[in-house]
Amino acid sequence: MNTGATRTELPAPVGVGFAVLALASLAYGLVTGQLLLGLLVVAVVGLFVYLYFLLHRLVVAVEKIAHKL
């Protein structure tokens, strides 16, 4: 079993990817005149990123418990 330090934060590409997708969605919403749809897409993607973050924290917690056993 790996005894190295576990990573507790999300990888940086996740945040960068969300920011790029959010800006692209808002730009597309402004260009097409459907800003509400763009905001909805950003909100849904943000929700999935948050759920991914919670899942990541759960995995890290389980790994820490497993290392202590």
ZIFENMO-V25384 format. One line per field, one symbol per residue. ss: DSSP state (2 for helix, 1 for strand, 0 for the rest). phi: phi as a letter, one per 30 degrees, with the letter a starting at -180 (. if undefined). psi: psi as a letter, one per 30 degrees, with the letter a starting at -180 (. if undefined). A space follows every 10 residues. Layout:
ss=???
phi=???
psi=???
This chain:
ss=0000000000 0222222222 2222222222 2200222222 2222222222 2222222222 222222220
phi=.dcddddccd dedddddddd dddddddddd ddicdddddd dddddddddd dddddddddd ddddddddd
psi=kkglkkkfll kefeeeeeee eeeeeeeeee efgieeeeee eeeeeeeeee eeeeeeeeee eeeeeeff.
